[in-house]
């Protein structure tokens, strides 16, 4: 290979590595289609490192392998802390337990979901893509447990646009209202066990094309604004973003993912058809900074292309 071709190969490898693993450094990770690539950065990173190892075995490709390997190692350093668990705080009786699931246009198995609710007895349950029809199927299965429910949309709105919130008796006297700050109407709960703090049940737009990517950025900007409030909220739902996206990281440091420090930060919640190690985590429970997580679990529920997320947390008292 002549020198010009060699330099061209290195430039191509470097540019490809930067775009594939570090578009956020170039402020391109919120642009379609790189927003989709960014969601899979852990997978792209491991692929790049494997490719670098193969290229390193060929003398004429070693410089390209070094460039690719360095870019991969830099990305790995950014991704890997989410897979490292720390010492979890012991549970306490006043910890708050939240369950979050996208029920896929109301197609999730209500019997299976009710079994999870009965077993785990979460204080609050957030259900994306659910309307009044799904709520009406689910509630008879859990009303014996004392749960109450609210839906963000009326019966004439399709389920994919709706949010449902369930609250256990322990949640206390909640005040719940529907809002339209995001593309899909959200629910905001205050009072009861939450006190002055708000819980937002949300579903961000999926960035599947340029127009919807713009809406996705606007949705996450709303979440970021909420998280900068004097009393930081809890935000739960399908955010259609991973923590590799700078638009979601903008919610920090006011809030953090409940998965932080649990070793489960890379556990895939979508798509449920893939093993958890191969999926991406786009279903989140964001909690105020200073919150401790005593439990974080991911559950399968038939009928949905997402997995459920359960977090048991101790909110900061100040």
C-alpha positions in Angstrom: 0.0 0.0 0.0 1.5 3.4 -1.0 1.8 6.2 1.5 -1.2 8.2 0.2 -3.5 5.2 0.3 -2.2 4.4 3.8 -3.0 7.9 5.0 -6.4 7.8 3.4 -7.1 4.5 5.2 -6.1 6.0 8.5 -8.3 9.1 7.9 -11.2 6.9 7.0 -10.8 4.7 10.0 -10.5 7.7 12.3 -13.5 9.4 10.9 -15.6 6.2 11.0 -14.6 5.6 14.6 -15.4 9.1 15.7 -18.8 9.0 14.0 -19.6 5.5 15.3 -18.5 5.9 18.9 -18.1 9.5 19.7 -20.7 11.6 17.8 -21.6 13.3 21.1 -18.1 14.8 21.2 -18.9 16.3 17.8 -22.4 17.4 18.9 -23.9 15.1 16.3 -25.5 12.5 18.5 -28.8 14.3 18.5 -29.0 14.4 14.7 -30.7 11.7 12.6 -29.4 9.1 11.8 -26.5 9.3 14.3 -29.0 9.4 17.1 -29.8 5.8 16.3 -26.2 4.8 16.1 -25.5 6.4 19.5 -28.0 4.2 21.2 -25.9 1.2 20.3 -22.5 2.7 21.3 -21.6 -0.2 23.7 -22.2 -2.6 20.9 -20.3 -0.5 18.3 -17.5 -0.1 20.7 -17.0 -3.9 21.3 -17.3 -4.5 17.5 -14.6 -1.8 16.9 -12.3 -3.4 19.5 -12.7 -6.8 17.9 -12.0 -5.4 14.5 -8.9 -3.6 15.8 -7.6 -6.9 17.2 -8.1 -8.6 13.8 -6.4 -5.7 11.9 -3.5 -5.8 14.3 -2.6 -9.2 12.9 -1.8 -7.7 9.5 1.4 -5.5 9.4 0.0 -3.1 6.8 -3.1 -2.5 8.9 -1.5 -2.0 12.3 -1.7 1.8 12.2 -5.4 1.6 11.3 -5.8 -0.9 14.1 -4.2 1.4 16.6 -6.5 4.3 15.6 -9.6 2.1 15.8 -8.4 0.5 19.1 -7.7 3.9 20.8 -11.2 5.2 19.7 -12.7 2.0 21.1 -10.9 2.1 24.4 -11.9 5.7 24.9 -15.6 4.8 24.3 -15.2 1.7 26.5 -14.0 4.0 29.3 -17.2 6.0 29.0 -19.5 3.1 28.8 -18.1 0.5 31.2 -18.8 2.3 34.5 -22.5 1.7 34.0 -21.9 -2.0 34.2 -19.9 -1.7 37.5 -21.9 -2.2 40.7 -21.1 -0.6 44.0 -22.1 -1.3 47.5 -25.9 -1.1 47.6 -27.6 0.6 50.5 -29.7 -1.6 52.7 -33.5 -1.4 52.2 -35.6 0.6 54.7 -39.3 0.5 55.3 -39.8 4.0 54.0 -38.0 3.4 50.7 -40.0 4.1 47.6 -40.6 1.4 45.0 -41.4 2.3 41.4 -42.3 0.0 38.5 -42.0 1.3 34.9 -43.1 -0.5 31.7 -43.9 0.4 28.1 -46.9 -1.9 27.4 -46.8 -1.6 23.6 -50.0 0.1 22.6 -51.8 -1.8 25.4 -50.8 -5.2 24.1 -48.8 -6.4 27.2 -50.3 -9.3 29.1 -52.3 -7.7 31.9 -52.4 -11.0 33.9 -48.6 -11.2 33.9 -48.2 -7.5 34.8 -50.7 -7.9 37.6 -48.7 -10.8 38.9 -45.6 -8.7 39.0 -47.5 -5.9 40.8 -48.9 -8.3 43.3 -45.5 -9.8 44.0 -43.5 -6.6 44.2 -46.2 -4.2 45.6 -44.7 -1.1 44.0 -45.8 2.2 45.4 -46.1 3.7 41.9 -46.5 2.1 38.5 -45.8 4.0 35.3 -47.1 2.5 32.1 -46.2 4.0 28.7 -48.4 3.4 25.6 -51.5 2.7 27.7 -54.9 4.2 27.5 -58.3 3.8 29.2 -58.9 0.3 27.6 -55.7 -1.1 29.0 -56.3 0.5 32.4 -59.8 -1.0 32.4 -58.4 -4.5 31.8 -55.7 -4.2 34.4 -57.5 -2.6 37.3 -59.9 -5.4 38.2 -56.7 -7.6 38.6 -55.1 -5.2 41.1 -58.0 -3.3 42.8 -58.0 -5.9 45.5 -54.6 -4.6 46.5 -56.0 -1.1 46.8 -54.4 0.5 43.7 -55.8 3.6 42.2 -55.2 4.8 38.6 -55.0 7.8 36.3 -54.7 8.0 32.5 -53.3 11.0 30.6 -55.7 10.7 27.6 -59.3 10.1 27.0 -60.9 6.9 25.4 -60.8 8.5 21.9 -57.0 8.8 21.9 -55.0 5.8 20.7 -53.1 3.9 23.4 -49.7 4.7 22.0 -50.2 8.3 23.0 -51.3 7.6 26.6 -49.7 7.2 30.0 -51.2 5.4 33.0 -50.1 5.8 36.6 -51.1 3.4 39.4 -50.6 4.2 43.1 -50.7 1.8 46.0 -52.4 2.7 49.3 -49.0 3.5 50.8 -48.5 6.2 48.2 -51.0 8.3 50.2 -53.2 11.2 49.0 -51.6 12.0 45.6 -52.7 14.9 43.4 -52.3 13.8 39.7 -52.8 16.0 36.7 -52.2 15.5 32.9 -49.9 17.8 31.1 -48.9 18.6 27.5 -45.3 19.8 27.8 -44.2 16.8 25.6 -45.5 15.4 22.4 -47.4 12.7 24.3 -49.4 13.9 27.3 -47.6 13.1 30.6 -48.9 12.7 34.1 -47.6 14.7 37.1 -48.1 13.4 40.6 -47.4 15.3 43.9 -48.3 15.0 47.5 -48.7 11.9 49.5 -45.5 9.9 49.8 -43.9 12.4 47.4 -44.5 15.5 49.5 -43.4 18.6 47.5 -41.6 16.5 45.0 -43.1 15.7 41.7 -43.2 12.4 39.8 -43.5 12.7 36.0 -44.8 9.7 34.0 -43.5 10.3 30.5 -43.0 8.9 27.0 -40.5 10.7 24.8 -40.9 10.6 21.0 -38.9 7.9 19.2 -36.3 9.5 16.9 -37.1 7.4 13.9 -36.7 10.2 11.3 -35.6 13.8 11.1 -38.9 15.3 12.1 -39.4 13.0 15.1 -35.7 13.4 16.1 -36.5 17.1 16.4 -39.5 16.3 18.6 -37.3 13.9 20.6 -34.8 16.6 21.4 -37.6 18.9 22.5 -39.1 16.2 24.7 -35.8 15.6 26.4 -35.2 19.3 26.8 -38.4 19.4 28.9 -37.1 16.6 31.1 -33.8 18.5 31.5 -35.7 21.6 32.6 -37.7 19.6 35.1 -34.6 18.1 36.6 -33.1 21.5 37.2 -36.0 22.5 39.5 -35.2 23.5 43.1 -36.9 20.3 44.3 -35.6 17.7 41.8 -38.4 15.3 40.5 -38.6 11.7 39.7 -39.1 11.0 36.0 -40.1 7.5 34.9 -41.0 6.2 31.5 -39.8 5.3 28.0 -37.3 8.1 27.2 -36.2 6.5 23.9 -32.6 7.5 24.8 -29.7 5.9 26.5 -27.2 7.6 28.8 -24.8 7.7 25.8 -27.1 10.4 24.4 -26.0 13.9 25.5 -29.6 15.1 25.4 -30.4 12.6 28.2 -27.2 13.4 30.1 -28.3 17.0 30.1 -30.7 16.0 32.9 -27.7 15.5 35.1 -26.6 16.4 37.8 -30.1 17.4 39.0 -31.2 13.8 38.5 -29.5 10.5 38.0 -30.5 7.1 36.7 -31.7 4.8 39.5 -29.5 2.1 37.8 -26.3 4.1 38.6 -24.0 2.1 40.8 -26.1 -1.1 40.6 -24.1 -2.8 37.8 -27.3 -2.9 35.7 -26.8 0.3 33.8 -26.3 -1.5 30.5 -29.0 -4.1 31.0 -31.2 -4.0 27.9 -34.8 -3.0 28.3 -35.5 -2.9 24.6 -36.1 -4.8 22.4 -37.3 -7.7 24.6 -36.7 -10.0 21.7 -33.0 -9.7 22.3 -31.1 -11.1 25.3 -30.6 -8.4 27.9 -26.9 -8.2 27.2 -27.6 -7.3 23.6 -30.3 -4.8 24.1 -30.3 -1.1 25.0 -31.6 0.6 28.1 -34.1 3.3 27.0 -36.7 2.8 29.8 -35.6 4.8 32.8 -36.4 5.9 36.3 -34.6 9.1 37.0 -34.3 10.1 40.6 -32.9 13.2 42.4 -29.2 13.4 43.0 -28.5 12.2 46.5 -31.0 9.3 46.1 -29.7 5.9 47.0 -30.8 2.7 45.2 -31.3 -0.4 47.3 -32.7 -2.5 44.5 -32.8 -2.4 40.7 -34.4 -5.2 38.6 -35.5 -5.8 35.0 -38.5 -8.1 34.3 -39.9 -9.6 31.2 -43.7 -9.2 30.6 -45.2 -11.0 27.7 -46.8 -9.0 24.9 -44.5 -6.0 25.1 -41.3 -5.2 23.1 -39.9 -3.6 26.3 -38.9 -5.0 29.7 -40.2 -3.6 32.9 -37.8 -1.8 35.3 -38.3 -1.9 39.1 -36.3 0.4 41.4 -36.4 0.7 45.1 -34.9 4.0 46.2 -34.4 6.3 49.2 -35.0 9.9 48.3 -32.9 12.7 49.8 -34.6 14.2 52.8 -33.7 17.8 52.1 
